[in-house]
Amino acid sequence: MKKLIYTPVWLLAMAGMLSFSSCDNNDGVIFSIQDDVNLGQQVAHEVDSTYRAQGKLLERNSSNANTQKAYQHLDRIVNRVLTSGEVKYQQEFPWTVKIIKDDETLNAFASPGGQIYVFTGLIKFLEDEDHFAGVLAHEIAHADKRHSVKQLQRDYGIALLLSVALGNNPSTLKQIAAQLSGTLAGLKFSRDAETEADEASVAYLGGTRHYACDGAAGFFVKLEQQEEQGAPPEFLSTHPSPDNRIQHIQQLAQERGCSTASAPDSDFQGLKTSLGI
């Protein structure tokens, strides 16, 4: 016997109002941009609380000098991408990046509304700043192209998701936060969404006039090497295989005529040094 889920009339009414009030500039999403922001803030609060309780969240307001330096280096990398002139919602989303101290987890993710998280396992795994910037650009694209909220909308439905954005559904919030951070099955984007994020990474990095615009391809090359050695990273369980993606990114970079010359690794190496990696 199927369990019936009761949805309050007021919530359905608000969802209906939302669909009419956010027709402009909504990228095919019923949520408004402000709803993305609200949902992202709820998710960020849950993610922060979870990793803070585990002692893994490196606080941005930490008094630790090395942590402060780490964020200075990381912010410079992220800000180059965000100010590339290619990020659609650069001004609308309160972009924030945080570090999770977990050397075994090779991952980064962005919630709706531009809350970005990077695991130290990813920082440890990579050696090239262009490749790291490429991963960040890819994750930023998932938020900027609204892939996260589109997928969550499909998975949970607009009424339930709106209740989470309003702070009225803590159990579903926990589940969404776990999915986004990869601790619960992971949020699996469609192949089209992953392709769009790859393509956006080329545009974002090219717009920086600093990083090699095919930087994300270098990350996937290293993933492929790990897979060939019989030790595929967990990252591959929630992302499509890198083989065709490498060629597509490199081909797009060639078509756009953007620079593929590597940038200095100074900020990335400074980040690793500050973190003791």
C-alpha positions as CSV (number, residue, x, y, z in Angstrom):
1,M,0.0,0.0,0.0
2,K,1.5,3.3,-1.1
3,K,2.1,5.9,1.6
4,L,0.3,9.2,0.8
5,I,2.2,12.3,1.5
6,Y,0.1,15.2,2.7
7,T,1.1,18.6,1.3
8,P,-0.5,21.6,3.0
9,V,-2.8,23.7,0.8
10,W,-0.9,26.8,1.6
11,L,2.3,25.3,0.3
12,L,0.7,24.2,-2.9
13,A,-0.8,27.7,-3.3
14,M,2.7,29.2,-2.8
15,A,4.2,26.8,-5.3
16,G,1.5,27.8,-7.8
17,M,2.1,31.5,-7.2
18,L,5.9,30.8,-7.7
19,S,5.3,29.3,-11.1
20,F,3.6,32.5,-12.3
21,S,5.8,35.0,-10.5
22,S,9.1,33.7,-11.7
23,C,8.6,33.2,-15.4
24,D,11.2,35.7,-16.4
25,N,14.9,34.7,-16.5
26,N,14.2,31.3,-14.8
27,D,16.2,29.0,-17.1
28,G,13.3,26.5,-17.1
29,V,13.2,26.3,-13.3
30,I,10.0,27.1,-11.4
31,F,12.1,28.4,-8.5
32,S,13.0,32.1,-8.6
33,I,16.7,33.1,-8.2
34,Q,15.9,34.2,-4.6
35,D,14.6,30.7,-3.9
36,D,17.8,29.2,-5.2
37,V,19.6,31.5,-2.7
38,N,17.3,30.6,0.1
39,L,17.6,26.8,-0.6
40,G,21.4,27.2,-0.8
41,Q,21.6,28.9,2.5
42,Q,19.5,26.2,4.2
43,V,21.7,23.5,2.6
44,A,24.9,25.4,3.6
45,H,23.7,25.6,7.2
46,E,23.1,21.9,7.3
47,V,26.4,21.0,5.6
48,D,28.4,23.4,7.8
49,S,26.7,21.9,11.0
50,T,27.5,18.3,9.9
51,Y,31.1,18.8,9.1
52,R,31.7,21.2,12.0
53,A,30.4,18.5,14.4
54,Q,32.9,16.1,12.8
55,G,35.7,18.7,13.2
56,K,36.3,18.8,9.4
57,L,35.0,22.2,8.4
58,L,37.8,24.8,8.2
59,E,36.1,28.0,9.4
60,R,36.5,31.0,7.2
61,N,36.7,33.2,10.4
62,S,39.4,31.0,12.0
63,S,42.1,32.6,14.0
64,N,44.6,30.0,12.7
65,A,47.1,31.9,10.5
66,N,47.5,29.0,8.1
67,T,43.8,28.6,7.6
68,Q,43.5,32.3,6.9
69,K,46.3,32.0,4.3
70,A,44.6,29.0,2.7
71,Y,41.4,31.0,2.2
72,Q,43.3,33.9,0.7
73,H,44.8,31.7,-1.9
74,L,41.6,29.8,-2.6
75,D,39.5,33.0,-2.8
76,R,41.9,34.4,-5.5
77,I,41.4,31.3,-7.6
78,V,37.7,31.3,-7.2
79,N,37.3,35.1,-7.8
80,R,39.2,34.9,-11.1
81,V,36.6,32.4,-12.3
82,L,33.6,34.4,-10.9
83,T,34.8,37.7,-12.4
84,S,35.5,36.2,-15.8
85,G,32.5,38.0,-17.3
86,E,31.0,34.6,-18.2
87,V,29.2,33.7,-14.9
88,K,25.5,34.7,-15.4
89,Y,24.5,35.0,-11.8
90,Q,27.8,36.4,-10.4
91,Q,25.9,39.3,-8.8
92,E,22.7,37.5,-7.8
93,F,24.3,34.6,-5.9
94,P,26.3,35.2,-2.7
95,W,29.2,33.0,-3.8
96,T,31.1,31.5,-0.9
97,V,33.7,28.8,-0.9
98,K,34.6,26.6,2.1
99,I,37.1,23.9,2.8
100,I,36.3,20.5,4.2
101,K,39.3,18.7,5.8
102,D,39.0,15.2,4.4
103,D,42.1,14.0,2.5
104,E,40.3,10.8,1.5
105,T,37.5,12.5,-0.4
106,L,38.2,13.6,-3.9
107,N,35.3,16.0,-4.5
108,A,34.0,19.5,-4.7
109,F,30.4,20.6,-5.0
110,A,28.2,23.7,-5.3
111,S,24.7,24.0,-3.8
112,P,22.0,26.1,-5.5
113,G,22.7,29.8,-4.9
114,G,26.5,29.5,-5.1
115,Q,27.7,27.8,-1.9
116,I,30.9,26.0,-2.9
117,Y,32.7,23.3,-0.9
118,V,36.1,21.8,-1.6
119,F,37.5,18.7,0.0
120,T,41.2,18.6,0.8
121,G,41.3,15.2,-0.9
122,L,40.8,17.0,-4.2
123,I,43.4,19.6,-3.4
124,K,45.9,16.9,-2.5
125,F,45.1,14.9,-5.7
126,L,45.9,17.7,-8.1
127,E,49.2,19.4,-8.9
128,D,48.2,22.1,-11.4
129,E,46.3,25.3,-10.7
130,D,44.7,25.3,-14.1
131,H,43.2,21.8,-13.4
132,F,42.0,22.8,-10.0
133,A,40.4,26.0,-11.4
134,G,38.8,23.8,-14.1
135,V,37.1,21.7,-11.4
136,L,35.9,24.7,-9.5
137,A,34.6,26.3,-12.8
138,H,32.7,23.0,-13.5
139,E,31.1,23.0,-10.1
140,I,30.3,26.8,-10.3
141,A,28.6,26.0,-13.6
142,H,26.3,23.5,-11.9
143,A,25.0,26.4,-9.7
144,D,25.2,29.1,-12.4
145,K,23.3,26.9,-14.9
146,R,20.9,25.9,-12.1
147,H,21.6,22.2,-12.7
148,S,21.4,21.5,-8.9
149,V,18.0,23.0,-8.4
150,K,16.7,21.5,-11.6
151,Q,17.7,18.0,-10.5
152,L,16.4,18.5,-7.0
153,Q,13.2,19.8,-8.5
154,R,12.9,16.6,-10.5
155,D,13.8,14.4,-7.5
156,Y,11.7,16.0,-4.8
157,G,9.0,18.0,-6.5
158,I,8.5,21.8,-6.3
159,A,6.2,21.8,-3.2
160,L,8.5,19.7,-1.1
161,L,11.6,21.6,-2.3
162,L,9.9,25.0,-1.5
163,S,9.2,23.8,2.0
164,V,12.9,23.1,2.4
165,A,13.9,26.5,1.0
166,L,11.5,28.0,3.6
167,G,13.1,26.0,6.4
168,N,10.1,23.9,7.1
169,N,11.4,20.4,6.3
170,P,14.5,19.5,8.2
171,S,14.4,15.8,7.4
172,T,14.4,16.4,3.6
173,L,17.0,19.2,4.1
174,K,19.4,16.6,5.7
175,Q,18.8,14.3,2.8
176,I,19.5,17.0,0.2
177,A,22.6,18.1,2.0
178,A,23.9,14.6,2.1
179,Q,23.2,14.1,-1.6
180,L,25.0,17.3,-2.6
181,S,28.0,16.5,-0.5
182,G,28.2,13.0,-1.9
183,T,27.7,11.3,1.5
184,L,24.4,9.8,0.4
185,A,24.5,8.3,-3.1
186,G,25.4,11.7,-4.6
187,L,23.4,14.0,-6.8
188,K,23.7,12.6,-10.3
189,F,23.3,15.1,-13.0
190,S,22.2,14.2,-16.5
191,R,24.9,13.7,-19.2
192,D,23.6,16.9,-20.9
193,A,24.1,18.8,-17.6
194,E,27.6,17.5,-17.2
195,T,28.4,18.4,-20.8
196,E,27.1,21.9,-20.3
197,A,29.2,22.3,-17.1
198,D,32.3,21.2,-19.0
199,E,31.5,23.7,-21.8
200,A,30.9,26.4,-19.3
201,S,34.2,25.7,-17.6
202,V,36.0,26.5,-20.9
203,A,34.1,29.8,-21.2
204,Y,34.7,30.7,-17.6
205,L,38.5,29.9,-17.6
206,G,38.9,31.6,-21.0
207,G,37.3,34.7,-19.6
208,T,39.8,34.9,-16.8
209,R,42.6,35.5,-19.3
210,H,44.8,33.8,-16.7
211,Y,44.0,30.1,-16.8
212,A,44.3,27.6,-19.6
213,C,40.7,27.4,-20.8
214,D,40.9,23.6,-21.1
215,G,42.0,23.2,-17.5
216,A,39.1,20.9,-16.6
217,A,40.5,18.4,-19.2
218,G,43.7,18.0,-17.2
219,F,41.7,16.9,-14.2
220,F,39.8,14.3,-16.2
221,V,43.1,13.1,-17.7
222,K,44.4,12.4,-14.2
223,L,41.1,10.6,-13.3
224,E,41.4,8.4,-16.3
225,Q,45.0,7.5,-15.4
226,Q,43.8,6.5,-11.9
227,E,41.0,4.4,-13.5
228,E,43.5,2.6,-15.8
229,Q,45.6,1.8,-12.7
230,G,42.6,-0.1,-11.3
231,A,41.9,2.5,-8.6
232,P,39.0,4.6,-9.9
233,P,38.3,7.6,-7.5
234,E,34.8,7.7,-5.9
235,F,34.2,10.9,-7.9
236,L,33.6,8.7,-11.0
237,S,30.6,7.0,-9.3
238,T,28.6,10.3,-9.6
239,H,30.1,11.7,-12.8
240,P,30.3,10.2,-16.3
241,S,33.5,8.6,-17.5
242,P,36.1,11.2,-18.5
243,D,37.2,9.7,-21.9
244,N,35.0,11.6,-24.3
245,R,34.8,14.6,-22.0
246,I,38.6,15.3,-22.4
247,Q,38.3,15.4,-26.2
248,H,35.2,17.6,-26.1
249,I,36.8,20.1,-23.8
250,Q,40.0,20.3,-25.8
251,Q,38.1,20.6,-29.1
252,L,35.9,23.4,-27.7
253,A,38.9,25.2,-26.5
254,Q,40.4,25.0,-29.9
255,E,37.2,26.2,-31.6
256,R,37.0,29.2,-29.2
257,G,40.6,30.0,-29.8
258,C,41.2,30.7,-26.1
259,S,44.6,30.3,-24.5
260,T,45.6,26.8,-23.3
261,A,48.9,28.1,-21.8
262,S,49.3,27.1,-18.2
263,A,49.1,29.8,-15.5
264,P,51.6,29.9,-12.6
265,D,50.7,27.5,-9.8
266,S,51.5,30.1,-7.1
267,D,48.1,30.3,-5.4
268,F,47.5,26.6,-5.6
269,Q,50.8,25.7,-4.2
270,G,50.3,28.4,-1.5
271,L,46.9,26.7,-0.7
272,K,48.5,23.3,-0.4
273,T,51.3,24.6,1.7
274,S,48.9,26.4,4.0
275,L,46.9,23.2,4.5
276,G,50.0,21.1,5.1
277,I,49.4,19.0,2.0
